[in-house]
Every structure is written in structure tokens, then in C-alpha cells.
Amino acid sequence: MRKPCLITGFLGSGKTTTLRHLLAQKPEGEKWAVLVNEFGEVGIDGALLADSGAVLKEIPGGCMCCVNGLPMQVGLNMLLQQAKPDRLLIEPTGLGHPKQILSLLTSEVYKNWLTLNATLCLIDPRQLSDQRVIGNENFRDQLASADVIIANKSDVAQAQDNEALDAWFSLNGGGRQLVTAVQGEIDPALLDLPRLNQAELPAGKHHHAHAPVRGLAALSLPETQRWRRALNEADGYTSCGWIFDAETVFDTAGILDWARQAPVDRVKGILRIKEGTLLVNRQGNDLRIETKPMAPSDSRIELITRDKAQWNTLQSTLLKVRLSSTD
């Protein structure tokens, strides 16, 4: 009987960073698997977790939380039957509602396969000062369904953010555990806590306007194509993502300026630069970067916004910061 752990959290709360930290502590000889879902179509998280040593299955386009649950069920079955993992971690999109995911994981279909462990929900305390975030039903219900609340990014939280967190938790904690963290560094022992929270959640309203799921795979490139982009729309948010071939190299300063100045809520990418790999992670004005000497197999970057964006203009600028642009 496997005991998967669900790791939720709203857009930009640090779920993927937390996963990377947990996977780095995987005991020798154990096989871990990750079922990851993103709002966008290009599969940034899959690329970020590719060297983690875990078996990875991606569900693109926010489909894990769809009412019929089919994309998630297919991906989950593939992991259980083919990988037979010792531990399974599930990361839904930050814009997903937890109702359908929890219902599927605790359904009769998986009664003899799974016993769901505690649900961990990450929150950036600064989000409690953003009225558009706290008014989002996905944000509220992710927190309501959690067994453990993880206040991440405590290194950048201000006194007023911590006061807002304390006030929220005093009203909504309900005896649950509150953990603080910096850059997702949490104790792996949290993964073994039992599920105790049985809160009944509303179904949630979730409407997609994106291309059909391509066989549970993130966006890829035909051999003759240098780059392509994909759009997704749901629940008042829009994403635009680009994927570039392995020969495309970006100017480091140019791509960082582009990522910093893009008028959107969220920027996330893994890109080939002369120095190797550039990881870009921006939530609001909070930009974090990381470089690695090994180059990625391709370059992927995605923007998410609540407001209208001029995607063609942003794309034109993005294409100009390539060092190799023969197309």
C-alpha cells in the first residue's frame, strides 16, 4: 500500500523548489516518483526536476483538477504500474482546485493501492496582503484542505506579512500544524504524517480554454522547428510559454532583463546560456536566478498573468535576446 503526499500551494508559493529540496534528500536505494501538473503547456517543472533522480510524469495545461479526472488517473496509473515507486509525490498546478484531486486519490478505484498521507500546502505570507489572491477560491480551498500549512519564503516576509499570517492562522488553523520555511527547505518527515483533515470542499469552478492534452506530455518541437509557443486560459489567468531547440542560446543579461521587466505576475524558465543553464523564477517583483554548468536539452520559459498581456510584443523582444537566431 503506497502512501502518496499531495503538495499544494497557490501560484508562486514555492512548490517546485520544495520538491527539489525533498528529492535531494531521497534515501539511497529508494525509488521516488513525482506526478506534476502545470497551468501552462510547455512543462517547466518537468525540466527543472529532470535531474532529480525521481521518476517523473507530467500533466500539462492544468488538467489534473478537471472534473472527470481522466488525465490525472492515466498519469497516476502509469506511475504506479510502470515505476512501482516507494514514495509518490503529487504537485498540482498552483491555479488548481484540490477537490477533484482529493476525491480521486481517496476513491474506491485506489482503495487497495493508495492511502493518502497528509496534504502539505505552501503559502507565501505576502499573498495574504493581495486581495486578488485571498479572494481566489482555489487559494482558499487549497489552504482549507491542508493538514500542514507551510509558510514558505520566510526570509523575504516582512513583519506585517507575519502578522497577517498569525491572524489568518488563529482564525483558520483549526489545530493544524504551521511550519515556516526558507526556499522550500522542509523536514522530509512531514511526508509521512497521516491525513487527518476531512474538510468538505465545494466543487470549485474550473474552465479551460486550451489545446487538448497531448498524451500526457509537455510541449515538444518537431525536428525542423526552432521554436514554438503555446497559450492557456483558465479561471481569469492566462499563460504563454515558449520552447526553443537545443541549438538556441540566450544572452544572459538580455534574458534576465526581459524576465525582470515583463509586465506579468509570474515568470519561470530553464534556458540555455553560454555559461550553461539559467533557471529563472519570478513572482511579482521577487526574482530568483540560478546557474548550472551543464546545458539543458532545450530552453523553456513561461509567463502567467491575471491582466491582459501583449504576447506578440513580448515574443518579439524575447527572440531578440537569442545569440543564435538563424530562423
C-alpha positions in Angstrom: 0.0 0.0 0.0 1.6 3.3 -1.1 1.0 6.5 0.8 1.3 9.4 -1.6 1.7 13.0 -0.4 -0.1 15.9 -2.1 1.9 19.2 -2.1 -0.3 22.1 -3.0 0.0 25.9 -2.9 -1.0 28.9 -4.9 0.9 30.3 -7.8 4.5 31.3 -6.8 4.4 29.7 -3.3 7.5 27.6 -4.0 6.1 24.1 -4.6 8.8 23.1 -7.2 11.6 24.4 -5.1 10.3 22.4 -2.2 10.1 19.3 -4.4 13.7 19.8 -5.5 14.8 20.0 -1.8 12.8 16.9 -0.8 14.2 14.9 -3.8 17.7 15.9 -2.9 17.2 14.0 0.4 15.9 10.8 -1.2 17.4 7.8 0.7 19.8 5.7 -1.3 18.1 2.7 -2.9 14.6 4.1 -2.7 12.6 4.8 -5.9 10.6 8.1 -5.8 8.1 9.3 -8.3 6.6 12.7 -9.0 3.3 13.4 -10.7 3.5 17.1 -11.6 0.9 19.4 -13.2 1.3 22.9 -14.5 -1.1 25.6 -15.6 0.9 26.1 -18.8 1.6 23.8 -21.7 5.4 23.8 -22.0 6.4 21.8 -19.0 8.9 24.0 -17.0 8.6 21.9 -13.8 9.4 18.7 -15.6 12.6 20.2 -16.9 13.5 21.6 -13.5 13.1 18.1 -11.9 14.6 16.1 -14.7 17.9 15.6 -12.9 16.4 14.8 -9.5 16.7 11.0 -9.8 13.0 10.6 -9.5 10.6 9.0 -12.0 8.6 11.9 -13.4 5.2 12.1 -15.1 3.9 15.4 -16.4 0.3 16.5 -17.0 0.4 19.8 -18.9 -2.2 22.5 -19.1 -3.8 22.4 -15.6 -5.7 19.2 -16.4 -5.1 17.4 -13.1 -8.0 19.2 -11.5 -10.5 18.7 -14.3 -13.8 17.3 -13.1 -13.5 14.0 -15.0 -10.0 13.4 -13.5 -9.0 11.4 -16.6 -5.6 13.0 -17.3 -4.6 12.6 -13.7 -5.9 9.0 -13.5 -4.0 7.9 -16.6 -0.8 9.5 -15.4 -1.1 8.1 -11.9 -1.8 4.6 -13.2 1.2 4.8 -15.4 3.5 5.7 -12.5 2.0 3.0 -10.2 2.1 0.2 -12.7 5.4 1.0 -14.5 7.6 2.7 -11.9 6.3 1.0 -8.8 7.7 3.8 -6.6 8.5 3.5 -2.9 7.2 7.1 -2.5 4.9 9.2 -4.6 4.7 13.0 -4.5 2.0 14.9 -6.3 2.2 18.6 -7.3 -0.9 20.1 -8.8 -0.9 23.5 -10.5 -1.0 26.5 -8.2 -4.2 27.5 -10.0 -5.9 24.2 -9.4 -8.7 23.4 -7.1 -8.0 20.4 -4.8 -11.5 18.9 -4.6 -11.2 16.6 -7.7 -7.7 15.5 -6.8 -8.5 14.5 -3.3 -11.7 12.8 -4.4 -9.8 10.7 -6.9 -6.9 9.8 -4.6 -9.4 8.6 -1.9 -11.9 6.9 -4.2 -12.8 3.2 -4.4 -10.6 2.9 -7.6 -7.5 3.3 -5.5 -8.7 1.8 -2.2 -6.3 -1.2 -2.5 -3.5 0.8 -4.0 -3.2 4.1 -2.0 -3.7 5.6 1.4 -3.3 9.3 1.1 -0.9 10.9 3.6 -1.1 14.5 4.9 -1.6 17.2 2.3 1.0 19.9 2.6 0.0 23.4 1.4 2.7 26.1 0.9 1.9 29.8 1.3 3.9 32.9 0.7 2.8 35.1 3.7 2.9 38.1 1.4 0.0 36.6 -0.5 -2.3 37.4 2.4 -2.0 41.1 1.6 -3.1 40.6 -2.0 -6.8 40.9 -2.2 -7.0 39.2 -5.6 -5.2 36.2 -4.2 -7.1 35.8 -1.0 -10.3 36.3 -2.9 -9.4 33.3 -5.2 -11.4 30.2 -4.3 -8.6 27.9 -5.3 -6.2 29.7 -2.9 -8.8 29.5 -0.1 -9.6 25.8 -0.7 -6.0 24.7 -1.1 -5.4 26.0 2.5 -8.7 24.6 3.8 -7.8 21.1 2.6 -4.3 21.0 4.0 -3.1 19.0 7.0 0.1 21.1 7.3 0.5 24.8 6.3 4.0 25.7 5.3 4.8 29.4 5.4 7.5 29.5 2.8 9.8 32.4 1.8 10.1 33.5 5.4 13.4 35.1 4.5 11.6 37.8 2.5 8.4 38.1 4.6 8.1 41.4 6.5 6.7 42.0 10.0 3.3 42.9 8.6 3.3 39.7 6.5 3.9 37.6 9.5 1.3 39.4 11.5 -1.2 38.7 8.7 -0.2 35.0 8.7 -0.6 34.8 12.5 -4.1 36.5 12.3 -5.2 34.2 9.5 -3.9 31.0 11.3 -5.6 32.0 14.6 -8.9 32.0 12.7 -8.3 29.2 10.3 -5.7 26.9 11.8 -8.1 24.5 13.4 -5.4 22.7 15.3 -3.3 22.0 12.2 0.4 22.3 12.1 2.1 25.6 10.9 5.7 25.3 9.6 8.0 28.1 8.5 10.5 27.5 5.7 13.1 29.3 3.5 13.2 28.2 -0.1 11.2 25.1 0.5 13.6 23.5 3.0 11.3 21.4 5.0 11.7 18.2 7.0 11.1 15.1 4.8 9.4 13.6 7.9 6.3 15.7 7.1 5.7 13.4 4.1 4.9 10.5 6.5 2.3 12.4 8.5 -1.2 10.9 8.3 -4.1 12.6 6.6 -6.5 14.0 9.3 -8.2 16.9 7.6 -11.6 15.7 6.2 -13.0 19.1 5.4 -15.7 19.0 2.8 -14.8 21.4 -0.1 -17.1 23.0 -2.7 -16.6 21.6 -6.2 -14.9 24.7 -7.5 -15.4 26.4 -10.8 -12.7 25.4 -13.4 -12.9 26.3 -17.1 -10.2 25.7 -19.6 -9.6 27.2 -23.0 -6.5 25.4 -24.1 -5.5 22.8 -26.6 -6.2 19.1 -25.8 -3.7 17.2 -23.7 -1.0 15.7 -26.0 -0.8 12.2 -24.5 0.1 13.5 -21.0 3.3 15.1 -22.4 4.6 18.6 -22.2 5.1 20.6 -25.4 7.9 19.4 -27.8 9.4 20.5 -31.0 9.3 18.9 -34.4 12.8 18.3 -35.7 12.7 21.1 -38.3 11.2 23.7 -35.9 13.5 26.0 -33.9 10.8 27.3 -31.5 7.1 27.4 -30.8 4.7 28.9 -28.3 1.5 27.8 -26.5 -1.3 29.7 -24.7 -3.6 28.6 -22.0 -6.5 30.3 -20.3 -8.5 29.4 -17.2 -10.0 30.9 -14.1 -9.1 34.5 -15.0 -5.4 33.7 -15.7 -3.6 33.4 -19.0 -0.2 31.7 -19.6 2.1 32.0 -22.6 5.0 29.6 -22.9 7.8 29.2 -25.4 10.1 26.2 -26.1 13.4 26.6 -28.1 15.6 23.9 -29.6 18.9 22.7 -28.2 20.9 25.0 -30.6 19.3 28.2 -29.3 21.5 30.1 -26.8 20.3 33.2 -24.9 22.2 36.3 -24.0 22.3 36.1 -20.2 21.9 39.8 -19.4 19.3 40.2 -22.1 17.1 37.3 -21.0 17.3 38.5 -17.3 16.2 42.0 -18.3 13.4 40.5 -20.3 12.2 38.3 -17.4 12.5 41.2 -14.9 10.6 43.7 -17.0 7.8 41.5 -18.4 4.5 43.0 -17.2 3.1 39.8 -15.8 2.6 38.1 -12.4 4.8 35.0 -12.9 7.9 34.1 -14.9 9.5 30.7 -14.8 12.1 29.2 -17.1 15.1 27.0 -17.8 17.3 28.3 -20.5 20.5 27.6 -22.3 23.1 30.4 -22.0 26.8 30.5 -22.8 27.6 29.6 -19.2 25.4 26.5 -19.3 21.9 26.6 -17.7 20.0 29.6 -16.4 17.0 29.0 -14.0 14.6 31.9 -13.7 11.8 32.1 -11.2 9.9 35.4 -10.7 6.8 36.0 -8.6 5.7 39.6 -8.8 8.9 41.6 -8.3 10.7 38.8 -6.5 13.2 37.4 -9.0 15.4 34.4 -8.2 18.0 33.0 -10.5 20.4 30.1 -10.5 23.0 28.9 -13.0 24.4 25.5 -13.7 27.4 24.5 -15.8 25.5 21.8 -17.8 23.3 23.0 -20.6 19.6 21.8 -20.8 18.3 19.7 -23.6 16.2 22.6 -24.7 15.0 26.0 -23.4 11.6 26.7 -21.9 10.1 29.8 -20.4 6.6 30.6 -19.4 4.7 33.8 -18.3 1.4 33.8 -16.3 -0.7 36.9 -15.7 -4.2 37.9 -14.5 -4.1 41.0 -16.7 -4.1 41.3 -20.5 -0.6 41.0 -22.0 0.8 41.8 -25.4 2.2 38.4 -26.1 3.4 39.3 -29.6 5.3 42.2 -28.3 6.9 40.2 -25.5 7.7 37.4 -28.0 9.4 39.9 -30.4 11.7 41.1 -27.5 12.4 37.5 -26.4 13.5 36.5 -29.9 15.9 39.4 -30.0 17.9 38.2 -26.9 18.9 35.0 -28.6 22.6 34.7 -29.5 21.8 32.1 -32.2 18.7 33.1 -34.3 19.1 31.7 -37.8 15.3 31.2 -38.2 
